[in-house]
Amino acid sequence: MYLVTIQVPIYVHGGERLLATDWRRSLILLRDSFDGRFGRIQVVAPSLDARGSNVDQSLEPMRDSDEIELYPSFRIDKSLPDFWRQDVRVWYRDIAALIPTADVVHGGFCDVYRPLDYIGFLSALRADKPTVFVQDTDQVQQEVELNRGAPLPRRMLGRSYAEIYERCVRFGVKHASLSLLKGRALHARYGAYAKNAHNFHDTSYFAEEVVKKASLDQRIHTLLSEPRPMRLVYCGRLDKRKGVDQSIEAIARARAAGARVTFDIIGDGPERAALERQAAGLELGQAVRFLGRRLYGPGLLADLASYDGLLFTPLAEDTPRMIFDGYAAGLPLLAYGIEYVREREAEDGAARSVPVRDTAALGELLCSLDRDRNQLAKLAVRAHEAAHYHSADAWYRRRAEWTYEAAAKYRHMR
């Protein structure tokens, strides 16, 4: 068995156990990549009631035929004191029941306050199991960026959080059989401490789902030959650190300067109402539309292919799969220059960035691309080329081979 210990909740409704659509697809990709080598995939995660939760993604059930077993643990919507008084014992108990039959245990470190996946990782070390340790965002850097300019107590708390976080991850990559680190920033921070680290971009689309070249050429033709607006899109969670309000402001600036550009927002979250008020206050009308949440899958990728670019303005370090979903739809990345975006700009040649929080510079970039749309067309071709290299088929095949090798080496050394 391959046991996954994870923070992402399992939603419960009656007798059904449901997952966010992108997470469900990731598990199916993982299962298929192993080709039955480890048997069924087991997932232990905290639980939430699907009816009473503010779910910002579409949910899907996991069927028995999927060969993926879900084990919902304690309710994660209770208080932090409740977690340390009682829920942590439930979590340890649920993990302890599954680890003895596991061939490999998947863990990581996501949260200092509720270190669920780290507890799973440490439990696996104590049980002498091969481990896979996964980190997909430089959260130490994220803490620094989110707290820049904050009051001193908040900055001190953030610094303490980051120090604990970094020490725990250093320990994790040092002792893991295999470490999967997403992007050069994480390798720069932790690579020297890891005994078996690989770069891994956790994409979710198949190579066959990448937009066909003929469709991309047709879209580019209309972009260059018709007096239509550049159609930009964001697809993801609507919370403050994603900075979608910055995108809306940049759109307003660009349009005020004469740029022909529109912006659609796919997704939901706690900031949606505030963002809708912002767009209304800027009198953007149908130039900015809120389309709500969508099921992740081929239909969403096909819809994304009708746009011309992905607009992404995070306020702190982030590594969303949305970037690669944009590539699969032939969308270049127009974004704030966080470290991961600059990496994509350098490695894929399919992105253009401006300094973080500089809506004036972003507005001017959009104006420049509207004046010379050949720039955007060239970026779209590069995004399409990068999509095939970054397809989930390729990444999960690499991941499976690394896992087989690490598990075999671990057992040989025992």
C-alpha positions in Angstrom: 0.0 0.0 0.0 1.0 3.6 -0.6 -0.2 5.7 2.3 -0.8 9.4 1.9 -1.0 11.6 5.0 -2.3 15.0 4.0 -3.8 18.3 5.2 -6.4 18.5 2.3 -9.8 17.6 3.8 -12.0 14.7 2.8 -15.6 16.0 2.6 -18.3 13.8 4.0 -22.0 13.8 2.9 -24.2 11.0 4.2 -22.3 7.9 3.3 -20.2 9.5 0.6 -16.7 10.7 0.8 -15.8 13.5 -1.6 -12.7 15.4 -2.7 -12.0 18.6 -4.5 -11.9 17.8 -8.2 -8.2 18.7 -8.7 -7.1 16.7 -5.7 -9.1 13.7 -6.8 -7.5 13.8 -10.2 -4.0 14.0 -8.6 -4.7 10.9 -6.6 -5.8 9.1 -9.8 -2.7 10.2 -11.6 -0.6 8.8 -8.7 -2.5 5.5 -8.8 -2.0 5.1 -12.5 1.6 6.1 -12.4 2.4 3.2 -10.0 0.6 0.7 -12.3 -0.4 -1.5 -9.4 3.1 -1.8 -7.9 2.0 -0.7 -4.5 -1.6 -1.9 -4.6 -4.4 0.4 -3.5 -3.7 4.0 -2.5 -4.8 4.9 1.0 -5.4 8.5 2.1 -5.8 9.6 5.7 -6.9 13.3 6.0 -9.0 15.5 8.2 -12.7 15.7 7.5 -15.3 18.3 6.8 -19.1 18.2 6.3 -19.7 18.9 2.7 -23.1 20.5 3.5 -22.0 23.0 6.1 -18.6 23.9 4.6 -17.7 27.0 2.5 -16.3 24.9 -0.3 -14.7 27.0 -3.0 -14.2 24.1 -5.5 -16.5 21.5 -7.0 -16.5 18.1 -5.2 -16.6 14.6 -6.6 -17.0 11.2 -4.9 -14.2 8.6 -4.9 -15.7 5.3 -6.1 -14.7 1.8 -4.9 -13.5 1.0 -8.5 -10.9 3.8 -8.2 -8.8 1.6 -5.9 -8.2 4.6 -3.6 -9.4 4.3 0.0 -10.3 7.5 1.9 -10.0 7.6 5.7 -11.6 10.8 7.0 -10.2 11.6 10.5 -11.1 14.4 12.9 -13.1 17.5 11.9 -10.6 20.2 11.0 -13.1 23.1 11.4 -12.7 23.1 15.2 -10.4 25.4 17.2 -6.6 25.0 17.5 -6.9 24.3 21.3 -9.3 21.5 20.4 -6.8 20.1 18.0 -4.0 19.9 20.6 -6.4 18.8 23.5 -8.1 15.9 21.6 -7.9 15.8 17.8 -4.2 15.2 17.6 -4.7 11.9 19.5 -7.3 10.9 17.0 -4.9 11.7 14.2 -2.1 9.6 15.7 -4.5 6.7 16.2 -5.8 6.8 12.6 -2.3 6.9 11.2 -1.1 4.2 13.5 -3.9 1.9 12.2 -2.7 2.2 8.6 1.1 2.5 8.7 1.8 -1.2 9.5 0.5 -2.3 6.1 2.0 0.6 4.1 4.9 -0.1 1.7 5.6 3.7 1.4 4.3 6.7 3.4 3.8 10.1 1.8 4.2 13.1 4.1 5.5 16.7 4.1 5.2 19.9 6.2 2.4 22.3 5.6 1.5 24.0 8.9 3.3 24.7 12.1 0.1 24.9 14.1 -1.5 21.7 12.8 1.5 19.6 11.4 -0.7 16.7 10.2 1.4 15.5 7.3 4.6 15.9 9.3 3.1 13.8 12.1 2.4 11.1 9.4 6.0 11.4 8.2 7.5 11.1 11.7 5.3 8.1 12.4 6.6 6.4 9.3 10.2 7.0 10.3 9.5 5.4 13.7 7.8 2.5 12.0 10.9 2.1 9.7 9.0 2.7 6.5 10.3 4.2 3.2 9.1 7.8 3.0 8.3 10.4 0.3 8.5 14.0 1.6 6.8 16.6 -0.6 7.1 20.4 -0.5 5.5 22.5 -3.1 5.9 26.1 -1.9 8.6 28.1 -0.2 6.5 29.0 2.8 9.4 30.6 4.6 9.7 33.2 1.8 5.9 33.5 1.7 5.9 34.4 5.4 8.5 37.1 4.9 6.6 38.6 1.9 3.2 38.5 3.6 4.4 40.2 6.7 6.5 42.9 5.0 5.3 46.2 6.5 3.2 44.5 9.2 3.3 45.6 12.8 6.3 44.4 14.8 4.5 41.7 16.8 3.1 40.2 13.6 6.6 40.2 11.9 8.1 38.6 15.0 5.5 35.9 15.0 6.0 35.3 11.3 9.8 35.1 11.8 9.3 32.5 14.6 6.9 30.5 12.4 9.4 30.5 9.5 12.3 29.4 11.7 10.3 26.4 13.0 9.1 25.6 9.6 12.5 25.6 8.0 14.0 23.4 10.7 11.3 20.8 10.4 11.6 20.7 6.6 15.4 20.4 6.9 14.9 17.4 9.1 12.4 16.0 6.7 14.5 16.1 3.6 17.5 14.8 5.5 15.7 11.6 6.6 13.2 11.0 3.8 13.9 8.2 1.3 12.8 10.6 -1.5 12.2 14.4 -1.4 10.1 16.1 -4.0 10.7 19.8 -4.1 8.9 22.1 -6.5 11.1 24.7 -8.1 14.6 26.2 -7.7 13.8 28.2 -4.6 13.0 25.1 -2.5 16.1 23.4 -3.9 18.2 26.4 -3.0 16.8 26.4 0.5 16.8 22.7 1.3 18.8 20.9 -1.3 22.0 20.9 0.7 20.3 19.1 3.5 18.5 16.4 1.4 20.0 13.0 0.6 17.7 12.3 -2.4 15.9 15.4 -3.7 14.2 15.7 -7.1 12.5 18.6 -8.8 8.7 17.9 -9.2 6.0 20.0 -10.7 2.7 18.5 -9.7 0.7 19.2 -12.8 -2.8 17.6 -13.4 -3.4 17.5 -17.1 -2.6 14.8 -19.6 -0.5 15.4 -22.8 -3.6 14.4 -24.8 -5.5 17.2 -23.2 -3.2 20.0 -24.4 -5.0 22.2 -26.8 -4.4 21.2 -30.4 -1.9 23.3 -32.4 -4.6 24.0 -35.0 -6.9 25.5 -32.4 -4.1 27.6 -30.9 -3.2 28.9 -34.4 -6.9 29.8 -35.0 -7.0 31.7 -31.7 -3.8 33.6 -32.5 -5.1 34.4 -35.9 -8.2 36.1 -34.5 -6.0 37.9 -31.9 -3.8 39.4 -34.6 -6.4 40.0 -37.3 -9.7 41.0 -35.5 -10.4 44.1 -33.5 -11.4 42.0 -30.5 -10.2 42.5 -26.9 -7.3 40.5 -25.4 -9.2 37.9 -23.2 -7.4 37.3 -19.9 -8.4 34.8 -17.2 -7.6 33.8 -13.6 -8.6 30.4 -12.3 -8.2 29.6 -8.6 -9.1 30.4 -5.1 -10.2 33.9 -4.2 -8.4 34.9 -1.1 -6.3 37.9 -0.1 -2.8 36.5 -0.8 -3.8 35.6 -4.4 -4.0 39.4 -5.1 -6.9 39.2 -7.6 -7.8 42.7 -6.5 -4.4 43.8 -8.0 -5.4 42.2 -11.3 -8.7 44.0 -11.4 -6.9 47.4 -10.7 -4.4 46.7 -13.5 -7.2 45.9 -15.9 -8.9 49.2 -15.0 -5.6 51.1 -15.5 -5.0 49.4 -18.9 -8.5 50.1 -20.1 -8.4 53.7 -19.0 -5.2 54.0 -21.1 -7.0 52.6 -24.1 -6.1 48.9 -24.0 -8.7 46.5 -25.4 -8.7 43.9 -22.7 -11.2 41.8 -20.6 -10.8 39.7 -17.6 -12.7 36.6 -16.5 -12.3 35.2 -12.9 -13.0 31.4 -12.5 -13.2 30.3 -8.9 -14.6 31.2 -5.5 -13.5 32.0 -2.0 -13.8 34.5 0.9 -12.8 37.5 -1.2 -15.4 37.2 -3.9 -17.9 39.7 -2.6 -15.2 42.3 -2.0 -13.8 41.7 -5.5 -17.2 42.1 -7.1 -17.7 45.4 -5.2 -14.2 46.6 -6.4 -15.1 45.8 -10.0 -18.4 47.6 -9.7 -16.8 50.6 -8.1 -14.3 50.9 -11.0 -17.3 50.7 -13.4 -15.7 47.8 -15.3 -19.1 46.2 -16.2 -18.7 43.1 -18.4 -15.0 43.8 -18.8 -14.5 41.8 -15.6 -16.8 38.8 -15.0 -17.0 36.4 -12.1 -17.8 32.9 -13.4 -17.8 30.9 -10.2 -16.2 27.6 -9.5 -15.8 24.8 -12.0 -15.1 21.1 -12.1 -11.4 20.4 -12.9 -11.0 18.4 -16.0 -10.8 18.5 -19.9 -13.9 20.7 -20.1 -12.2 23.4 -18.0 -9.0 23.2 -20.0 -11.0 23.5 -23.2 -12.7 26.6 -21.9 -9.4 28.1 -20.9 -8.2 27.7 -24.5 -10.6 30.4 -25.6 -8.5 33.0 -23.7 -5.3 34.7 -24.6 -3.4 34.9 -21.4 -3.4 34.0 -17.7 -3.3 37.0 -15.3 -1.8 36.1 -11.9 -0.9 38.7 -9.3 0.0 37.0 -6.0 1.2 39.0 -3.0 3.7 36.4 -1.9 5.5 33.3 -3.1 3.1 30.7 -4.6 3.4 27.7 -7.0 -0.1 27.0 -8.4 -0.8 24.3 -10.8 -3.0 26.9 -12.6 0.2 28.1 -14.3 0.6 24.8 -16.1 -3.1 24.4 -16.8 -2.7 27.7 -18.6 0.2 26.3 -20.6 -2.0 23.3 -21.5 -4.5 25.8 -22.9 -1.8 27.7 -24.8 -1.9 30.6 -22.3 1.2 32.6 -21.5 1.6 33.9 -17.9 1.3 37.6 -17.2 2.1 38.1 -13.6 3.8 39.6 -10.6 7.4 38.6 -10.4 7.5 36.3 -7.4 10.4 33.8 -7.5 8.4 30.9 -9.1 7.1 33.2 -11.9 10.6 34.4 -12.6 11.6 30.7 -12.8 8.9 30.0 -15.4 9.9 33.1 -17.3 13.6 32.0 -17.5 13.0 28.2 -18.0 9.9 28.2 -20.2 10.0 31.6 -22.0 6.3 31.7 -21.7 5.8 34.4 -19.1 6.2 38.2 -18.6 6.5 39.7 -15.1 6.5 43.0 -13.3 7.3 43.9 -9.7 4.9 42.7 -7.1 2.2 45.2 -6.2 3.0 47.5 -9.2 -0.3 47.7 -10.8 0.9 50.7 -12.9 3.6 48.5 -14.5 1.2 45.7 -15.1 -1.3 48.0 -16.7 1.5 49.3 -19.0 2.5 45.7 -19.8 -1.1 45.0 -20.9 -1.2 48.1 -23.0 2.1 47.1 -24.6 0.8 43.7 -25.5 -2.3 45.2 -26.9 -0.4 47.6 -29.1 1.9 44.8 -30.4 -0.1 41.5 -30.1 2.7 39.6 -31.8 4.4 39.6 -28.4 1.5 37.8 -26.9 1.2 35.4 -29.8 4.9 34.3 -29.5 4.5 33.8 -25.7 1.4 31.6 -26.4 3.4 29.4 -28.8 6.1 29.0 -26.1 3.5 28.1 -23.4 2.1 25.5 -25.7 5.5 24.0 -26.3 6.2 24.0 -22.5 2.9 22.2 -21.9 4.0 18.9 -23.3 7.2 18.8 -21.2 5.2 19.6 -18.0 2.2 17.2 -18.6 1.2 15.0 -15.7 2.0 11.9 -17.7 5.6 12.9 -17.9 6.0 14.2 -14.3 4.2 11.3 -12.6 6.2 8.8 -14.7 9.4 10.4 -13.3 7.9 10.4 -9.8 7.0 6.7 -10.0 10.5 5.7 -11.1 12.1 7.8 -8.3 9.7 6.2 -5.8 10.5 2.6 -6.9 14.2 3.3 -6.7 14.1 5.0 -3.3 11.9 2.3 -1.8 14.1 -0.5 -3.2 17.3 1.2 -1.9 15.7 1.7 1.5 14.8 -2.0 1.8 18.2 -3.1 0.5 20.0 -1.1 3.2 17.8 -2.8 5.8 
